[in-house]
């Protein structure tokens, strides 16, 4: 028991550190390629907090633990919307600004619905995976072009500061950035291996399925970077960044993580996830819409509702 729990904890730590190291290396290389801070912030940084989920799902699928691979994505999206937004709203009501209602949320809702439809045959084929990845690339390209035209001077300055804070030296060298990138990939690989191995052992020891472990411990653990990033943004008064991070991460989970993992190898999707959890993911995504429309902000009492929804989901999951 202690060994399995230790593996999961060590794995989570390596995932968090590895994700941060890889992000700093990637931002440095992007800077070397003369990409603007706005483009780097909207692409590299936006995807950075979801790298742990990608590593865990990829390793789990490669090892044949497809329940953990799929459950990690589904559980992470449920966790993102209910827990992260709930905590941020409790800390400070979240103002809904920018393209959240007209672009980002609709993209997440449609992608979630597409995921529900795609997995009804209990598999994610390479064609399904290619569709997911293509949609993400197209959407990201469109968002970058659109947002670059809409950015205010303050937002450009904020993105520049955010990117600068991630660069390890004033003029990042190609060698240093490459070393960071490779080190980050290595740490993520080790962390994912330890997390999946420990989670599988815990599932056997506790009598839980890999699905339940993936939906709870693994998804919450790999979601820690999003928790930290969103809470820090809320504390700084950047609620737009907090909600953008949650929606962007959830979109990345569906289209990129399931997409890339499915491209490597077609994945069977457990019937238990298709019949239950995938609908819960769609449900919390749908519930978010009236909350966003209610005064274009997420109030504290709505944050309580979101957190309570996660509590109810956990109770239902663990009671089975």
N, C-alpha and C positions, 0 to 999 in steps of 0.2 A: 504493500500500500504506500509506504513512505517513498520507496524507489519510484513508483509510477507517478506519484504526486510531484516529487522532485523533478522528474523528467519534464512534466508539463510546465512547472514554474520556470525551470532553466530554459526550456524551449521558448516560452513567452518572452523572457528577458532577451534572449538572443534575437528573437524576431523584432522586438522593439529597437534594440541597438542596431541590428543589421539594417532595418528599414531606414533609420536615421542616417547611418553611414552611407548607404546606397543613395539616398536622396541628396546628400551633400555632394557626393561625387557626380551625380547626374546633373545637378544644378550648375556645378562648376564646368562640366563639359558643355552644357547648353550655353553658358556664358562665353566660353571659348569660341563657340560657333556663331557668336554675335547675335544670338536671339535676344529680343527685348525682354525686360523684366515682366512685362504684361503677358507675353506669350509663355514664358517659363512658369509664371505663377498659375496660369490657367491650364497648363498641361502637366508639366513635370511635378510641380508642388501639389496640384490638385489630386493627382493619382498616387502621390507618395504615401499617404496614410493607409492606403489599401494594399500595399505591397505584402504585409504579413499574411493577409487573407489569401492572396495569390499564391504565396509560397506554400502555405499549409494545404490548400486545395489541390495544388499541382502535385505535391509529394504524396498526398493521400490517394489521389487518383492513380498515380504511377504505381503505388504499392497495392492497389486493388481495394483500398478502403473508400469506395465511392460514397458510402453513406456519410462519412466524415466530410468528404469533398463537397458534396451537394448541401449537406446540413449546415456547413460552415457559412456558405453564401446566404442561404435562406435565413439562418439564425442571425447573421450579422445585419441583414437588412431590417429584420424585426427589431433587433437591439438598437440600431441606429435611430430609427424613427421614434420608438417609444422611450427608450432610456436616455439617449444623448439629447434629443430635443426636449424631453421632459426635464432633465436636470438643468439644461441651459435656460429654459423658461422659468424654472423655480428661482434661478439665480437672478435673472433679469428678463422681463418680457421681450420676446423676439419680434422685432419689426420686420415686416415682409416688404422688401424693396426690390428694385431692379427687375430682372427677367424671371424671377422665381415662379410667379403664377402663370405667365404666358409662354414660358419656354422650358425651364428646368423641371418643374413639377410634371407638366404634361409628358415630357420625355421619360421621366421615371415611371409614371403611371402606365404609359403605353408599353414600355420595356417589361414591366412586371407582368402585365396582361399577356404580352407575347411569350414570356417565359412559361406562364401557366398553360398556354395553348400548346407550346412546343413539347412540354414534358408529359403530355397526356398519353403518349405512346410508350412511356416509361424508358425513354432513352434520349440522350442528346447526341445526335449524329454529327459528323463532320460538316455536313451541309448546314445544320442548325447553328453550329459553332461559327462557321464562316459568316452566316447572316448576322450573328451577334457582334462579331468583331467589326464587320463592315459598317454596321449601324453606328458603332461607337466612334470609329474613325471619321465617318461623315458628320456625325453630330458635333464632335470636338472641333473639326475644321470650321464648321459653320459658326459655332459659338465663339471661337477665337476671332474670326473675322468680324462678327457682329459686335462683340464686346469691346474690341479695340477701337471701334468707331464711337462707342458710347461712354468710354471711360472718362471720368472727370479728372482734373489735375490732381485732386487729393487722392483718388483711387490709384492713379499711376504712381504717385509718390509712395503710397502704402505698399503697393506691390514691389516697388524698387527696394524699400526697406526690408520687406519680408525675404526677398531673394538674396539681398546683400547679407542678411544675418545667417544664411545657410552656406555662404561661401567661406571656405576655411582660410583663404588668403586673399589679399586685395586683388592680385592678378593671378588667378588660379592657373597652375601649370598643368599641361596635359598629363604628365606622368603622375602627379599627385592625385588628380581627379580620377585617373584610370585605376590607380591603386585602391582608392576609396570605393570605387564602383565594384571592383572585383572582391574586395574585402566584405562589402555589404552583401553581395550575392552569396559569398561563402557562409557568412553568419546566418543569413536567411535560410540557406539550405540546411545547416546544422540545426537551427532553431525549429524549422518545420519538421525535420526528421525526429527530433526529440519530442516535440509536441504531439505528433501523430502517434508515435510509439507509446508515449505515456498515456495518451487519451484512450488508445485501444486497450491497454492493460487495465486502466481504471474501469472501462466499460465491463470487462470480464469480471473484475473483482467486485464491483458493485451490483452486478447483474443488470446493468443498463445496456441498451443497444448503443452501437456507435452513432446512430442517428441522434439519440438524446444527448450524448456527450458532445457531438458536433454542434447541436442547436443551443447548448448552454455554455459549458466551460470553454470550449474552443472558440466559439463565435464571440463570446464576451471578452475573452483574452486577446484575440486578434483585433478586437475593436477598440482596445485601449488607446492607440494613437489618435483615433477619431475623437474619443472622449476628451483627451488632453487638448487637442487642437481646438475643438469647439468650445470647451469651457474657457480656455485662455482668450479666445476671440470674444466671447460674451463678456468676460471681465474687462476687456479693453473697449467695450461698447460697440464691437463690430458684429452685431447680430446677423448681418447679411453674410458675413464670412462663415459664421457658425452653421446657418441653415444651408448655405451653398456647399459647405464641406460634407454635410450629412447626405444631401441629395446627390452630390457628385460621387461620393463614395458608394452609395447604394446602386447608382447607375453603373459604376465601374465593376461592382461585384457581379452584377447580372451579365452585362455584355462582354466584359473583358475576361474576368476570371472563369466563368463558365465557357466563354468562347475559346480562350487559349487552351484551357484544359481539354475541351472537347475536340479541338483541332489535333492535339497530340494523340488522343485516343478516345473514340466514342465511349460515352459513359452511360451505363444503366442507371436509371433513377428509381430508387426504392418506392414501391407502391404506397408505403406509409407516409412518405413525404408528399407524394402527389395527391393523396386523398385528404391530407390534413394541413401540414405545415405550409405548403405552397399557397394554399387558400388564406391562411393566416397572414402571410406576407402581403398578399393582394389586399386583404381586409384592412390592415393597418395603413397601407398606402392610400386606400380609398378614404379612410377615416380622416387622414391628414388634410384632405381637400376642404371640407367645411371649416376645419380649424383655421386653415390659412385664409379662408374667405371672411371669417368673422372679425371684421375690423382690421384686416390685413396685419394681424399680429397674433402671436401665440402667448396668451396670458398665463399667469401662474396657475390658475385653476385648471386650465387646459393642459398644462404640464403635469399636474397631478393625475388627470385622466389618462394621459399617455403612459405615465409610470404605472398606474394601476392596471392598465391594459397588459403591460408586460408581466406584472405579477399574476394576473389571471391566466395568461398564456402559460407561464411556468407551472402554475398549479395544475392546469389541464394536462400539460406534458408529463409531469412527474406522477400524476395519478394513474396514468395508463399502465 
